[in-house]
Amino acid sequence: RSYEKLTSEGIIYNKRGIGYFTSADAKEKVLEAQKEQFLKEELPVMIKRMKLLGISEEDFLKSFHQTHATV
């Protein structure tokens, strides 16, 4: 199933009788899939938690910029 999923997503391809190989743009496709997953699944949970904790957009952006500058 894993090979089928990766093949259908264009991350790998099969050369019959030889084996599986990664596509030239595999890294970009994996990053794009992870980005989509984050935006659809993780970010809404994070925003909900921020609301529950009373973290404002301004507080978040300030912390984001401080953290971003040190990473």
CORURUR-V818488 format. One record per residue. N is the residue number from 1. SS is DSSP state (h for helix, s for strand, l for the rest). PHI is phi in whole degrees, 0 to 359 (none if undefined). PSI is psi in radians with two decimals (NA if undefined). Layout:
BEGIN
n=N ss=SS phi=PHI psi=PSI
n=N ss=SS phi=PHI psi=PSI
END
This chain:
BEGIN
n=1 ss=l phi=none psi=-0.66
n=2 ss=h phi=298 psi=-0.78
n=3 ss=h phi=297 psi=-0.70
n=4 ss=h phi=298 psi=-0.77
n=5 ss=h phi=296 psi=-0.83
n=6 ss=h phi=296 psi=-0.64
n=7 ss=h phi=293 psi=-0.77
n=8 ss=h phi=294 psi=-0.46
n=9 ss=l phi=273 psi=-0.06
n=10 ss=l phi=77 psi=0.32
n=11 ss=l phi=275 psi=-0.62
n=12 ss=s phi=231 psi=2.86
n=13 ss=s phi=219 psi=2.76
n=14 ss=s phi=251 psi=2.25
n=15 ss=s phi=258 psi=1.89
n=16 ss=l phi=309 psi=2.26
n=17 ss=l phi=83 psi=-0.17
n=18 ss=l phi=248 psi=-0.85
n=19 ss=s phi=142 psi=-2.93
n=20 ss=s phi=261 psi=2.56
n=21 ss=s phi=224 psi=2.68
n=22 ss=s phi=279 psi=2.50
n=23 ss=l phi=288 psi=2.74
n=24 ss=l phi=299 psi=-0.58
n=25 ss=l phi=255 psi=0.46
n=26 ss=h phi=300 psi=-0.76
n=27 ss=h phi=300 psi=-0.80
n=28 ss=h phi=297 psi=-0.70
n=29 ss=h phi=294 psi=-0.71
n=30 ss=h phi=294 psi=-0.78
n=31 ss=h phi=297 psi=-0.72
n=32 ss=h phi=296 psi=-0.72
n=33 ss=h phi=295 psi=-0.72
n=34 ss=h phi=293 psi=-0.67
n=35 ss=h phi=298 psi=-0.83
n=36 ss=h phi=301 psi=-0.77
n=37 ss=h phi=298 psi=-0.76
n=38 ss=h phi=300 psi=-0.85
n=39 ss=h phi=294 psi=-0.60
n=40 ss=h phi=273 psi=-0.58
n=41 ss=h phi=249 psi=-0.83
n=42 ss=h phi=276 psi=-0.75
n=43 ss=h phi=299 psi=-0.78
n=44 ss=h phi=301 psi=-0.63
n=45 ss=h phi=293 psi=-0.72
n=46 ss=h phi=296 psi=-0.76
n=47 ss=h phi=295 psi=-0.72
n=48 ss=h phi=299 psi=-0.75
n=49 ss=h phi=294 psi=-0.68
n=50 ss=h phi=299 psi=-0.74
n=51 ss=h phi=297 psi=-0.76
n=52 ss=h phi=297 psi=-0.59
n=53 ss=h phi=271 psi=-0.11
n=54 ss=l phi=76 psi=0.49
n=55 ss=l phi=273 psi=2.09
n=56 ss=l phi=281 psi=2.89
n=57 ss=h phi=299 psi=-0.68
n=58 ss=h phi=296 psi=-0.77
n=59 ss=h phi=300 psi=-0.77
n=60 ss=h phi=298 psi=-0.85
n=61 ss=h phi=297 psi=-0.69
n=62 ss=h phi=299 psi=-0.84
n=63 ss=h phi=295 psi=-0.68
n=64 ss=h phi=300 psi=-0.84
n=65 ss=h phi=294 psi=-0.66
n=66 ss=h phi=295 psi=-0.77
n=67 ss=h phi=292 psi=-0.75
n=68 ss=h phi=300 psi=-0.64
n=69 ss=h phi=291 psi=-0.46
n=70 ss=h phi=263 psi=-0.19
n=71 ss=l phi=268 psi=NA
END
